[in-house]
Amino acid sequence: MPNVVLKTDKSLFDIKDTALFFNLKSVFLHPVELSKESFFLRLYQNGDRIIIKLEKATMPKITNDLKSYIMNFAVRIKDNLNAEILHHNLNATPNPPVELYDKYEITTAAINSVEYINSLCSNKNVSLEIGIGSGEFITDKAKNNQKESFIGAEILNSDFNIAIRRFDKANLNNVKAIRYDARAVLDRFKPNSLKNVYLNFPEPWFKHRRIKHSVLTTKTAVEIEKILSKNGTFDILTDNRPFAISAAVIIESSTSLKKTDKYSIRITDENIKTKYEKKWIKYKRTIYKLQYIKENETEYKSPAKFDFPVNIELKNRITKDYVLKILNLYSNPKKDEKIIEMAVGYAKNPQHIFLGFKKGLLYLLPQSNFVINSDFVKAISMSLQ
Ligand SMILES: C[S@@+](CC[C@H](N)C(=O)[O-])C[C@H]1O[C@@H](n2cnc3c(N)ncnc32)[C@H](O)[C@@H]1O
């Protein structure tokens, strides 16, 4: 993440220009609105060091413009505090041009639009890959199936950037990708709408402590079943046998999906060139495949409607299933509003979000970047006044 470290014998509280910040005790938030990107910078002090960091939950595209904004801002703070810059990672790098994002990225704002998602899945020739990594598999699929469309989800910026460059190099017009946690977006797809869902090598580090981060859970399995169309398949590749077994148990115990083979787990020698598959084949590791088919349509329920602003009672609400937890409330003496940082949504995997807050009203800021899924709506509903 872009960051700058300054050295000074002064304090962040010595900065005269209070309009720059919202703060909570000694943590400061600086809202930024550039022409294409809106985000927060987070500033805090550790002894004689001041750290300025991009607030990653606001998830802007990391462009050279963004880096140069942060650098200029850091210089402003440096001058204000008579400081010196000790370290930064803001040198210009060859990032994908903004036009590539415009062409290939599905933003969270688009995901939040029912019309957009419905139009995206308007025919039954759309497939989803969860965790595309650097995009080899989805590019190969899109190239070889020009009449179909493919959507990828990838949580890591660096991998997402490599993937969209690959799409561009292959001159693809039938692929798009979501730069967000796939677990939050599954619920936004229209039920009975996807031809295939692919999950390739999701768990290279399948360890007990990582299970809570796993993409495949009983909840996501049920959501995948819901969005698959009738006769649509859910395909998993893995080199990790314990993961293969756990995936079979999860799917077979929580959904009505049917395995397409006599055995749940088969050894595959299919020629599917994902980065990890190539790697594991080189090390002569066995690759396992699981495939499940959806035999019956799911009952269609229209997606939850949700409009900001909302009038909420500002209080933590935590149940077994849902959470609305106020992490921080930042204020600015010069502005009649606050910024609220919250964990909202499914209790085991809430979204980390920022919203504006004024006189009991919660409203969207340009920096807000999250998905309004059913878990989000249920969590917020616990606090509606
Ligand atoms: C081991 S890599 C496999 C990449 C690719 N599928 C392949 O086979 O080469 C797993 C990928 O899943 C992504 N990932 C993990 N959890 C995710 C989530 N919740 N949402 C979206 N992507 C996720 C990781 O960032 C990583 O790129």
The ligand as a MOL file (V3000), in Angstrom:
LIG
                    3D

  0  0  0     0  0            999 V3000
M  V30 BEGIN CTAB
M  V30 COUNTS 27 29 0 0 0
M  V30 BEGIN ATOM
M  V30 1 C -3.7080 -19.5180 -5.2120 0
M  V30 2 S -4.3610 -18.2380 -6.1180 0 CHG=1
M  V30 3 C -4.9960 -19.0530 -7.5660 0
M  V30 4 C -5.1520 -18.1360 -8.7060 0
M  V30 5 C -5.7420 -18.7440 -9.9900 0
M  V30 6 N -7.0830 -19.2050 -9.7770 0
M  V30 7 C -4.8350 -19.8480 -10.5050 0
M  V30 8 O -5.2370 -21.0210 -10.4370 0
M  V30 9 O -3.7230 -19.5530 -10.9690 0 CHG=-1
M  V30 10 C -5.8650 -17.8170 -5.2460 0
M  V30 11 C -6.4020 -16.4730 -5.6950 0
M  V30 12 O -7.6610 -16.2340 -5.1070 0
M  V30 13 C -7.7160 -14.8780 -4.6660 0
M  V30 14 N -8.7000 -14.7750 -3.5760 0
M  V30 15 C -8.5920 -15.3170 -2.3360 0
M  V30 16 N -9.6900 -15.0200 -1.5980 0
M  V30 17 C -10.4950 -14.2740 -2.3990 0
M  V30 18 C -11.7600 -13.6520 -2.2070 0
M  V30 19 N -12.3950 -13.7520 -1.0490 0
M  V30 20 N -12.2970 -12.9460 -3.2430 0
M  V30 21 C -11.6350 -12.8340 -4.4190 0
M  V30 22 N -10.4270 -13.3930 -4.6520 0
M  V30 23 C -9.8630 -14.1130 -3.6610 0
M  V30 24 C -6.2940 -14.6170 -4.2150 0
M  V30 25 O -6.0000 -13.2280 -4.1430 0
M  V30 26 C -5.4920 -15.3380 -5.2910 0
M  V30 27 O -5.2350 -14.5080 -6.4020 0
M  V30 END ATOM
M  V30 BEGIN BOND
M  V30 1 1 1 2
M  V30 2 1 2 3
M  V30 3 1 2 10
M  V30 4 1 3 4
M  V30 5 1 4 5
M  V30 6 1 5 6
M  V30 7 1 5 7
M  V30 8 2 7 8
M  V30 9 1 7 9
M  V30 10 1 10 11
M  V30 11 1 11 12
M  V30 12 1 11 26
M  V30 13 1 12 13
M  V30 14 1 13 14
M  V30 15 1 13 24
M  V30 16 1 14 15
M  V30 17 1 14 23
M  V30 18 2 15 16
M  V30 19 1 16 17
M  V30 20 1 17 18
M  V30 21 2 17 23
M  V30 22 1 18 19
M  V30 23 2 18 20
M  V30 24 1 20 21
M  V30 25 2 21 22
M  V30 26 1 22 23
M  V30 27 1 24 25
M  V30 28 1 24 26
M  V30 29 1 26 27
M  V30 END BOND
M  V30 END CTAB
M  END
